[in-house]
Amino acid sequence: MPEKTCAACARPFAWRRKWARDWEAVRFCSAACREGRHPLASPLAKPLAKKNSEKAPDPA
């Protein structure tokens, strides 16, 4: 079976029958990754949040 790596979470996923016509266009392993709902879908989100929290002064 052919395999690809998900563009959102970087996990491998295998060919599925429902993707037979569009296998070349398939980029995501699930609807959650396609919509950005998967926790690993935004690998840059965590580093950016960390950078923003470091830059912002504490309003204490």
C-alpha positions in Angstrom: 0.0 0.0 0.0 1.3 3.5 -0.8 2.0 5.8 2.1 2.2 9.6 2.5 3.1 11.9 5.4 0.4 14.2 6.7 1.1 17.9 6.0 -0.3 18.9 9.4 0.8 16.3 11.9 3.7 14.7 10.0 2.5 11.2 10.8 2.4 8.6 8.0 -0.9 7.4 6.6 -1.8 4.7 4.1 -3.8 4.7 0.9 -7.6 4.3 1.5 -10.1 3.1 -1.1 -12.1 6.4 -0.8 -9.0 8.3 -1.9 -8.5 6.1 -5.0 -9.4 8.9 -7.4 -7.6 11.7 -5.6 -4.6 10.0 -4.0 -2.2 12.5 -5.7 -4.1 15.5 -4.1 -4.6 14.0 -0.6 -2.4 15.9 1.9 -3.9 15.3 5.3 -4.6 12.1 7.2 -7.9 13.2 8.7 -10.6 15.9 8.7 -9.2 17.2 12.1 -5.8 17.8 10.5 -7.3 19.3 7.4 -9.2 21.8 9.5 -6.3 22.4 11.9 -8.1 20.9 14.9 -5.5 18.2 15.6 -3.1 19.1 18.5 -0.1 18.4 16.3 -1.6 20.2 13.3 0.3 23.4 14.0 3.8 22.5 14.9 4.7 26.2 14.8 1.9 27.2 17.1 3.7 26.2 20.3 7.0 27.9 19.5 5.2 31.0 18.4 3.1 31.1 21.6 6.3 30.6 23.6 8.0 33.5 21.7 5.0 35.8 22.2 4.8 35.0 25.9 8.5 35.7 26.3 8.3 39.1 24.5 5.2 40.3 26.4 5.9 41.9 29.7 4.1 40.5 32.8 1.4 43.0 33.8 2.0 42.2 37.5 
